[in-house]
Amino acid sequence: MNANALRAHQAEFKNSAKPAGEVDMEPRVVELETHLKYIRRDMDEVRSDVKSIKHRLAYSAGAGAVALGLLGWIANSRFDQVVTLLSH
């Protein structure tokens, strides 16, 4: 329900005749339903953002592991040359 429809709906209920002492709950219910709709939309956006962050973290961790593996492999293959240079 958009804002204009909500205002029209609320105005309709404000103008209706009520017995003395009766509280009109309809506008309040409509407002709460609208707020709930926006909260659900925001929660869907948060869930999407969290999924995106999870994927980025997993990719970064994988890339870091590959980089460390390559550095280890390079260091291991050149270890003999480093020892020879240091011992002379």
N, CA, C and O atoms as a Tinker XYZ file with bonds, in Angstrom:
   352  protein
     1  N      0.852000   -1.161000    0.000000    73     2
     2  CA     0.000000    0.000000    0.000000    64     1     3
     3  C      0.908000    1.236000    0.000000    63     2     4     5
     4  O      1.766000    1.380000    0.870000    81     3
     5  N      0.715000    2.118000   -0.971000    73     3     6
     6  CA     1.560000    3.315000   -1.006000    64     5     7
     7  C      1.047000    4.362000   -0.021000    63     6     8     9
     8  O     -0.003000    4.196000    0.600000    81     7
     9  N      1.812000    5.437000    0.105000    73     7    10
    10  CA     1.500000    6.454000    1.121000    64     9    11
    11  C      0.157000    7.133000    0.865000    63    10    12    13
    12  O     -0.598000    7.378000    1.806000    81    11
    13  N     -0.149000    7.439000   -0.397000    73    11    14
    14  CA    -1.427000    8.109000   -0.706000    64    13    15
    15  C     -2.615000    7.215000   -0.383000    63    14    16    17
    16  O     -3.614000    7.673000    0.171000    81    15
    17  N     -2.502000    5.954000   -0.729000    73    15    18
    18  CA    -3.587000    5.024000   -0.439000    64    17    19
    19  C     -3.753000    4.857000    1.068000    63    18    20    21
    20  O     -4.869000    4.728000    1.573000    81    19
    21  N     -2.628000    4.862000    1.774000    73    19    22
    22  CA    -2.679000    4.743000    3.227000    64    21    23
    23  C     -3.391000    5.949000    3.833000    63    22    24    25
    24  O     -4.243000    5.789000    4.707000    81    23
    25  N     -3.047000    7.160000    3.375000    73    23    26
    26  CA    -3.705000    8.363000    3.902000    64    25    27
    27  C     -5.205000    8.363000    3.585000    63    26    28    29
    28  O     -6.023000    8.737000    4.424000    81    27
    29  N     -5.553000    7.943000    2.376000    73    27    30
    30  CA    -6.967000    7.898000    2.001000    64    29    31
    31  C     -7.708000    6.889000    2.871000    63    30    32    33
    32  O     -8.832000    7.129000    3.312000    81    31
    33  N     -7.059000    5.771000    3.104000    73    31    34
    34  CA    -7.648000    4.726000    3.936000    64    33    35
    35  C     -7.843000    5.231000    5.368000    63    34    36    37
    36  O     -8.884000    4.989000    5.980000    81    35
    37  N     -6.847000    5.925000    5.892000    73    35    38
    38  CA    -6.940000    6.467000    7.248000    64    37    39
    39  C     -8.012000    7.546000    7.340000    63    38    40    41
    40  O     -8.758000    7.595000    8.318000    81    39
    41  N     -8.097000    8.408000    6.333000    73    39    42
    42  CA    -9.105000    9.477000    6.337000    64    41    43
    43  C    -10.514000    8.898000    6.308000    63    42    44    45
    44  O    -11.424000    9.410000    6.960000    81    43
    45  N    -10.678000    7.830000    5.547000    73    43    46
    46  CA   -11.985000    7.182000    5.463000    64    45    47
    47  C    -12.427000    6.680000    6.838000    63    46    48    49
    48  O    -13.591000    6.815000    7.214000    81    47
    49  N    -11.502000    6.111000    7.566000    73    47    50
    50  CA   -11.858000    5.581000    8.879000    64    49    51
    51  C    -11.998000    6.681000    9.922000    63    50    52    53
    52  O    -12.769000    6.531000   10.871000    81    51
    53  N    -11.277000    7.774000    9.769000    73    51    54
    54  CA   -11.425000    8.883000   10.714000    64    53    55
    55  C    -12.796000    9.529000   10.577000    63    54    56    57
    56  O    -13.376000    9.982000   11.564000    81    55
    57  N    -13.312000    9.569000    9.356000    73    55    58
    58  CA   -14.599000   10.223000    9.115000    64    57    59
    59  C    -15.795000    9.336000    9.470000    63    58    60    61
    60  O    -16.919000    9.829000    9.562000    81    59
    61  N    -15.572000    8.056000    9.668000    73    59    62
    62  CA   -16.697000    7.171000    9.981000    64    61    63
    63  C    -17.145000    7.412000   11.424000    63    62    64    65
    64  O    -16.333000    7.719000   12.297000    81    63
    65  N    -18.419000    7.270000   11.651000    73    63    66
    66  CA   -18.987000    7.536000   12.986000    64    65    67
    67  C    -18.665000    6.383000   13.926000    63    66    68    69
    68  O    -18.800000    5.213000   13.568000    81    67
    69  N    -18.239000    6.733000   15.130000    73    67    70
    70  CA   -17.911000    5.730000   16.144000    64    69    71
    71  C    -18.727000    6.019000   17.392000    63    70    72    73
    72  O    -18.951000    7.181000   17.730000    81    71
    73  N    -19.165000    4.995000   18.068000    73    71    74
    74  CA   -19.843000    5.213000   19.350000    64    73    75
    75  C    -18.874000    5.836000   20.347000    63    74    76    77
    76  O    -17.659000    5.684000   20.216000    81    75
    77  N    -19.395000    6.521000   21.320000    73    75    78
    78  CA   -18.568000    7.204000   22.318000    64    77    79
    79  C    -17.689000    6.201000   23.053000    63    78    80    81
    80  O    -18.171000    5.165000   23.510000    81    79
    81  N    -16.396000    6.509000   23.166000    73    79    82
    82  CA   -15.464000    5.672000   23.910000    64    81    83
    83  C    -14.820000    4.571000   23.097000    63    82    84    85
    84  O    -13.882000    3.939000   23.584000    81    83
    85  N    -15.271000    4.311000   21.895000    73    83    86
    86  CA   -14.669000    3.243000   21.085000    64    85    87
    87  C    -13.427000    3.781000   20.383000    63    86    88    89
    88  O    -13.455000    4.867000   19.804000    81    87
    89  N    -12.347000    3.023000   20.438000    73    87    90
    90  CA   -11.083000    3.425000   19.828000    64    89    91
    91  C    -11.009000    2.835000   18.424000    63    90    92    93
    92  O    -11.291000    1.655000   18.215000    81    91
    93  N    -10.625000    3.676000   17.466000    73    91    94
    94  CA   -10.497000    3.230000   16.078000    64    93    95
    95  C     -9.120000    2.605000   15.884000    63    94    96    97
    96  O     -8.112000    3.312000   15.870000    81    95
    97  N     -9.074000    1.306000   15.736000    73    95    98
    98  CA    -7.806000    0.580000   15.623000    64    97    99
    99  C     -7.344000    0.406000   14.184000    63    98   100   101
   100  O     -6.163000    0.147000   13.952000    81    99
   101  N     -8.237000    0.539000   13.215000    73    99   102
   102  CA    -7.888000    0.245000   11.822000    64   101   103
   103  C     -6.693000    1.054000   11.313000    63   102   104   105
   104  O     -5.792000    0.459000   10.721000    81   103
   105  N     -6.632000    2.364000   11.506000    73   103   106
   106  CA    -5.470000    3.108000   11.005000    64   105   107
   107  C     -4.165000    2.649000   11.650000    63   106   108   109
   108  O     -3.118000    2.618000   11.004000    81   107
   109  N     -4.241000    2.302000   12.904000    73   107   110
   110  CA    -3.037000    1.846000   13.597000    64   109   111
   111  C     -2.587000    0.491000   13.059000    63   110   112   113
   112  O     -1.391000    0.234000   12.923000    81   111
   113  N     -3.549000   -0.369000   12.757000    73   111   114
   114  CA    -3.223000   -1.682000   12.200000    64   113   115
   115  C     -2.613000   -1.521000   10.816000    63   114   116   117
   116  O     -1.629000   -2.183000   10.486000    81   115
   117  N     -3.194000   -0.648000   10.012000    73   115   118
   118  CA    -2.672000   -0.400000    8.668000    64   117   119
   119  C     -1.241000    0.138000    8.753000    63   118   120   121
   120  O     -0.373000   -0.265000    7.979000    81   119
   121  N     -1.009000    1.037000    9.685000    73   119   122
   122  CA     0.334000    1.597000    9.847000    64   121   123
   123  C      1.327000    0.514000   10.265000    63   122   124   125
   124  O      2.444000    0.462000    9.751000    81   123
   125  N      0.930000   -0.335000   11.182000    73   123   126
   126  CA     1.805000   -1.424000   11.615000    64   125   127
   127  C      2.097000   -2.394000   10.471000    63   126   128   129
   128  O      3.224000   -2.866000   10.326000    81   127
   129  N      1.081000   -2.690000    9.662000    73   127   130
   130  CA     1.292000   -3.573000    8.515000    64   129   131
   131  C      2.281000   -2.953000    7.535000    63   130   132   133
   132  O      3.127000   -3.650000    6.975000    81   131
   133  N      2.175000   -1.648000    7.331000    73   131   134
   134  CA     3.103000   -0.954000    6.436000    64   133   135
   135  C      4.525000   -1.024000    6.985000    63   134   136   137
   136  O      5.469000   -1.305000    6.248000    81   135
   137  N      4.669000   -0.767000    8.276000    73   135   138
   138  CA     5.993000   -0.845000    8.890000    64   137   139
   139  C      6.572000   -2.257000    8.787000    63   138   140   141
   140  O      7.765000   -2.425000    8.535000    81   139
   141  N      5.736000   -3.256000    8.981000    73   139   142
   142  CA     6.182000   -4.640000    8.888000    64   141   143
   143  C      6.663000   -4.962000    7.478000    63   142   144   145
   144  O      7.652000   -5.673000    7.297000    81   143
   145  N      5.960000   -4.435000    6.487000    73   143   146
   146  CA     6.367000   -4.666000    5.096000    64   145   147
   147  C      7.754000   -4.084000    4.844000    63   146   148   149
   148  O      8.591000   -4.722000    4.205000    81   147
   149  N      7.999000   -2.880000    5.342000    73   147   150
   150  CA     9.313000   -2.253000    5.156000    64   149   151
   151  C     10.403000   -2.988000    5.933000    63   150   152   153
   152  O     11.535000   -3.101000    5.463000    81   151
   153  N     10.066000   -3.482000    7.110000    73   151   154
   154  CA    11.041000   -4.236000    7.897000    64   153   155
   155  C     11.424000   -5.516000    7.159000    63   154   156   157
   156  O     12.599000   -5.879000    7.108000    81   155
   157  N     10.445000   -6.189000    6.595000    73   155   158
   158  CA    10.734000   -7.420000    5.836000    64   157   159
   159  C     11.600000   -7.122000    4.622000    63   158   160   161
   160  O     12.526000   -7.875000    4.321000    81   159
   161  N     11.308000   -6.033000    3.925000    73   159   162
   162  CA    12.116000   -5.656000    2.770000    64   161   163
   163  C     13.564000   -5.383000    3.185000    63   162   164   165
   164  O     14.504000   -5.823000    2.523000    81   163
   165  N     13.726000   -4.653000    4.285000    73   163   166
   166  CA    15.068000   -4.351000    4.779000    64   165   167
   167  C     15.804000   -5.620000    5.205000    63   166   168   169
   168  O     17.004000   -5.748000    4.966000    81   167
   169  N     15.099000   -6.550000    5.829000    73   167   170
   170  CA    15.729000   -7.807000    6.231000    64   169   171
   171  C     16.178000   -8.613000    5.009000    63   170   172   173
   172  O     17.227000   -9.257000    5.045000    81   171
   173  N     15.397000   -8.582000    3.934000    73   171   174
   174  CA    15.809000   -9.264000    2.707000    64   173   175
   175  C     17.086000   -8.651000    2.154000    63   174   176   177
   176  O     17.964000   -9.370000    1.677000    81   175
   177  N     17.197000   -7.328000    2.216000    73   175   178
   178  CA    18.413000   -6.658000    1.758000    64   177   179
   179  C     19.605000   -7.045000    2.626000    63   178   180   181
   180  O     20.703000   -7.264000    2.116000    81   179
   181  N     19.390000   -7.128000    3.936000    73   179   182
   182  CA    20.479000   -7.515000    4.850000    64   181   183
   183  C     20.926000   -8.943000    4.556000    63   182   184   185
   184  O     22.123000   -9.225000    4.532000    81   183
   185  N     19.981000   -9.834000    4.335000    73   183   186
   186  CA    20.338000  -11.223000    4.009000    64   185   187
   187  C     21.160000  -11.280000    2.735000    63   186   188   189
   188  O     22.143000  -12.017000    2.666000    81   187
   189  N     20.778000  -10.522000    1.738000    73   187   190
   190  CA    21.523000  -10.485000    0.486000    64   189   191
   191  C     22.939000   -9.960000    0.702000    63   190   192   193
   192  O     23.897000  -10.495000    0.144000    81   191
   193  N     23.067000   -8.913000    1.513000    73   191   194
   194  CA    24.390000   -8.354000    1.805000    64   193   195
   195  C     25.265000   -9.354000    2.547000    63   194   196   197
   196  O     26.457000   -9.464000    2.263000    81   195
   197  N     24.685000  -10.082000    3.492000    73   195   198
   198  CA    25.454000  -11.074000    4.253000    64   197   199
   199  C     25.947000  -12.187000    3.334000    63   198   200   201
   200  O     27.088000  -12.632000    3.456000    81   199
   201  N     25.096000  -12.639000    2.418000    73   199   202
   202  CA    25.521000  -13.669000    1.463000    64   201   203
   203  C     26.675000  -13.172000    0.605000    63   202   204   205
   204  O     27.628000  -13.908000    0.350000    81   203
   205  N     26.589000  -11.933000    0.165000    73   203   206
   206  CA    27.648000  -11.351000   -0.644000    64   205   207
   207  C     28.963000  -11.287000    0.135000    63   206   208   209
   208  O     30.027000  -11.592000   -0.403000    81   207
   209  N     28.880000  -10.890000    1.392000    73   207   210
   210  CA    30.079000  -10.811000    2.233000    64   209   211
   211  C     30.675000  -12.206000    2.442000    63   210   212   213
   212  O     31.895000  -12.367000    2.410000    81   211
   213  N     29.833000  -13.204000    2.654000    73   211   214
   214  CA    30.322000  -14.575000    2.831000    64   213   215
   215  C     31.086000  -15.041000    1.597000    63   214   216   217
   216  O     32.152000  -15.646000    1.713000    81   215
   217  N     30.538000  -14.760000    0.417000    73   215   218
   218  CA    31.199000  -15.180000   -0.817000    64   217   219
   219  C     32.539000  -14.466000   -0.991000    63   218   220   221
   220  O     33.518000  -15.073000   -1.424000    81   219
   221  N     32.578000  -13.193000   -0.657000    73   219   222
   222  CA    33.835000  -12.441000   -0.774000    64   221   223
   223  C     34.887000  -12.971000    0.188000    63   222   224   225
   224  O     36.055000  -13.103000   -0.177000    81   223
   225  N     34.476000  -13.277000    1.424000    73   223   226
   226  CA    35.415000  -13.816000    2.401000    64   225   227
   227  C     35.948000  -15.180000    1.973000    63   226   228   229
   228  O     37.138000  -15.458000    2.122000    81   227
   229  N     35.079000  -16.021000    1.447000    73   227   230
   230  CA    35.518000  -17.341000    0.990000    64   229   231
   231  C     36.502000  -17.201000   -0.166000    63   230   232   233
   232  O     37.508000  -17.909000   -0.208000    81   231
   233  N     36.228000  -16.313000   -1.088000    73   231   234
   234  CA    37.129000  -16.088000   -2.217000    64   233   235
   235  C     38.475000  -15.563000   -1.725000    63   234   236   237
   236  O     39.521000  -16.018000   -2.188000    81   235
   237  N     38.459000  -14.616000   -0.798000    73   235   238
   238  CA    39.697000  -14.040000   -0.270000    64   237   239
   239  C     40.520000  -15.089000    0.474000    63   238   240   241
   240  O     41.743000  -15.132000    0.340000    81   239
   241  N     39.859000  -15.921000    1.248000    73   239   242
   242  CA    40.579000  -16.975000    1.983000    64   241   243
   243  C     41.208000  -17.963000    1.017000    63   242   244   245
   244  O     42.341000  -18.398000    1.225000    81   243
   245  N     40.493000  -18.319000   -0.026000    73   243   246
   246  CA    41.039000  -19.239000   -1.035000    64   245   247
   247  C     42.225000  -18.635000   -1.756000    63   246   248   249
   248  O     43.229000  -19.311000   -1.982000    81   247
   249  N     42.116000  -17.367000   -2.121000    73   247   250
   250  CA    43.222000  -16.688000   -2.811000    64   249   251
   251  C     44.435000  -16.570000   -1.892000    63   250   252   253
   252  O     45.569000  -16.724000   -2.345000    81   251
   253  N     44.209000  -16.302000   -0.616000    73   251   254
   254  CA    45.313000  -16.221000    0.344000    64   253   255
   255  C     46.015000  -17.556000    0.506000    63   254   256   257
   256  O     47.243000  -17.607000    0.586000    81   255
   257  N     45.249000  -18.637000    0.555000    73   255   258
   258  CA    45.837000  -19.975000    0.682000    64   257   259
   259  C     46.680000  -20.316000   -0.541000    63   258   260   261
   260  O     47.760000  -20.893000   -0.417000    81   259
   261  N     46.185000  -19.959000   -1.711000    73   259   262
   262  CA    46.955000  -20.208000   -2.943000    64   261   263
   263  C     48.247000  -19.400000   -2.934000    63   262   264   265
   264  O     49.305000  -19.926000   -3.279000    81   263
   265  N     48.175000  -18.143000   -2.548000    73   263   266
   266  CA    49.370000  -17.293000   -2.503000    64   265   267
   267  C     50.394000  -17.845000   -1.511000    63   266   268   269
   268  O     51.583000  -17.903000   -1.822000    81   267
   269  N     49.950000  -18.247000   -0.330000    73   267   270
   270  CA    50.874000  -18.829000    0.653000    64   269   271
   271  C     51.475000  -20.137000    0.142000    63   270   272   273
   272  O     52.655000  -20.410000    0.360000    81   271
   273  N     50.677000  -20.928000   -0.523000    73   271   274
   274  CA    51.188000  -22.179000   -1.109000    64   273   275
   275  C     52.267000  -21.915000   -2.146000    63   274   276   277
   276  O     53.294000  -22.593000   -2.175000    81   275
   277  N     52.028000  -20.932000   -2.989000    73   275   278
   278  CA    53.040000  -20.586000   -4.006000    64   277   279
   279  C     54.318000  -20.066000   -3.368000    63   278   280   281
   280  O     55.413000  -20.435000   -3.794000    81   279
   281  N     54.198000  -19.215000   -2.352000    73   279   282
   282  CA    55.377000  -18.706000   -1.656000    64   281   283
   283  C     56.148000  -19.846000   -0.985000    63   282   284   285
   284  O     57.379000  -19.869000   -1.019000    81   283
   285  N     55.441000  -20.769000   -0.388000    73   283   286
   286  CA    56.086000  -21.926000    0.231000    64   285   287
   287  C     56.804000  -22.784000   -0.781000    63   286   288   289
   288  O     57.917000  -23.253000   -0.540000    81   287
   289  N     56.171000  -22.984000   -1.900000    73   287   290
   290  CA    56.775000  -23.793000   -2.953000    64   289   291
   291  C     58.047000  -23.121000   -3.493000    63   290   292   293
   292  O     59.070000  -23.775000   -3.698000    81   291
   293  N     57.961000  -21.806000   -3.717000    73   291   294
   294  CA    59.135000  -21.068000   -4.210000    64   293   295
   295  C     60.259000  -21.101000   -3.176000    63   294   296   297
   296  O     61.415000  -21.335000   -3.526000    81   295
   297  N     59.929000  -20.872000   -1.915000    73   295   298
   298  CA    60.950000  -20.895000   -0.869000    64   297   299
   299  C     61.588000  -22.273000   -0.752000    63   298   300   301
   300  O     62.797000  -22.374000   -0.541000    81   299
   301  N     60.810000  -23.320000   -0.884000    73   299   302
   302  CA    61.335000  -24.680000   -0.780000    64   301   303
   303  C     62.237000  -25.012000   -1.962000    63   302   304   305
   304  O     63.273000  -25.654000   -1.789000    81   303
   305  N     61.858000  -24.584000   -3.148000    73   303   306
   306  CA    62.676000  -24.914000   -4.325000    64   305   307
   307  C     63.975000  -24.123000   -4.346000    63   306   308   309
   308  O     64.935000  -24.569000   -4.975000    81   307
   309  N     64.050000  -22.980000   -3.694000    73   307   310
   310  CA    65.262000  -22.155000   -3.667000    64   309   311
   311  C     66.035000  -22.288000   -2.354000    63   310   312   313
   312  O     67.033000  -21.598000   -2.148000    81   311
   313  N     65.580000  -23.164000   -1.478000    73   311   314
   314  CA    66.214000  -23.292000   -0.168000    64   313   315
   315  C     67.681000  -23.690000   -0.277000    63   314   316   317
   316  O     68.516000  -23.147000    0.447000    81   315
   317  N     68.018000  -24.632000   -1.171000    73   315   318
   318  CA    69.409000  -25.064000   -1.334000    64   317   319
   319  C     70.300000  -23.921000   -1.778000    63   318   320   321
   320  O     71.431000  -23.800000   -1.306000    81   319
   321  N     69.809000  -23.072000   -2.683000    73   319   322
   322  CA    70.615000  -21.947000   -3.148000    64   321   323
   323  C     70.855000  -20.941000   -2.020000    63   322   324   325
   324  O     71.950000  -20.390000   -1.908000    81   323
   325  N     69.837000  -20.695000   -1.180000    73   323   326
   326  CA    69.979000  -19.766000   -0.063000    64   325   327
   327  C     71.019000  -20.292000    0.932000    63   326   328   329
   328  O     71.845000  -19.520000    1.419000    81   327
   329  N     70.991000  -21.591000    1.240000    73   327   330
   330  CA    71.945000  -22.189000    2.176000    64   329   331
   331  C     73.347000  -22.111000    1.608000    63   330   332   333
   332  O     74.291000  -21.826000    2.345000    81   331
   333  N     73.505000  -22.354000    0.328000    73   331   334
   334  CA    74.828000  -22.302000   -0.315000    64   333   335
   335  C     75.377000  -20.884000   -0.263000    63   334   336   337
   336  O     76.559000  -20.698000    0.027000    81   335
   337  N     74.558000  -19.889000   -0.535000    73   335   338
   338  CA    75.014000  -18.499000   -0.505000    64   337   339
   339  C     75.417000  -18.085000    0.900000    63   338   340   341
   340  O     76.403000  -17.371000    1.082000    81   339
   341  N     74.657000  -18.529000    1.894000    73   339   342
   342  CA    74.940000  -18.142000    3.266000    64   341   343
   343  C     76.163000  -18.853000    3.841000    63   342   344   345
   344  O     76.829000  -18.304000    4.719000    81   343
   345  N     76.475000  -20.061000    3.368000    73   343   346
   346  CA    77.567000  -20.823000    3.919000    64   345   347
   347  C     78.916000  -20.406000    3.348000    63   346   348   349
   348  O     79.935000  -20.755000    3.943000    81   347
   349  N     78.988000  -19.699000    2.262000    73   347   350
   350  CA    80.281000  -19.279000    1.666000    64   349   351
   351  C     80.709000  -17.963000    2.149000    63   350   352
   352  O     81.764000  -17.471000    1.749000    81   351
